[in-house]
Amino acid sequence: MTQRRRFGTIRKLPSGRFQARYRGPDGVLYAAPRPFETKRDADRWLVLKEAEIHRGDWINPNAGKVTFEFCHSVD
């Protein structure tokens, strides 16, 4: 019997590892930064992400990913 999660999703990858994903408070779908060896590890990671969101400690994992174009002018 398949058990439905109330927060996030876990899927088994062809490599045998597990990918965890969740929808952030901003409505965007985020994946864990790496696959997990076991489904249990992926589940624990999702539990921690859910707790961060409920505590108000969640930080958007894309927040620091801003690219800057280097521009140097010589007077």
C-alpha positions, -999 to 999 in steps of 0.1 A, spaced: 0 0 0 14 34 -10 14 60 18 7 95 8 30 122 23 15 153 37 46 174 29 70 170 -1 76 141 -23 102 113 -26 110 94 -57 135 67 -64 160 75 -91 174 51 -117 206 51 -97 188 36 -67 191 68 -47 162 90 -36 152 125 -46 133 147 -21 113 177 -33 89 201 -16 69 232 -24 83 262 -5 62 290 11 66 310 -22 49 282 -41 80 271 -60 91 235 -61 125 229 -46 147 197 -47 172 186 -21 207 197 -31 217 160 -35 201 126 -37 199 104 -6 211 69 -2 179 58 16 143 68 15 145 73 53 172 99 49 152 117 23 122 116 46 142 131 75 154 159 53 118 168 43 108 167 80 135 193 88 125 215 58 89 214 69 99 224 105 120 253 91 90 266 73 67 263 103 93 281 126 98 308 101 135 299 97 132 288 60 156 305 36 151 303 -1 179 281 -14 181 303 -45 184 335 -26 222 337 -30 223 327 -66 225 360 -83 248 365 -112 267 397 -117 283 409 -149 317 423 -144 320 457 -158 352 477 -156 355 512 -170 387 530 -175 387 567 -173 
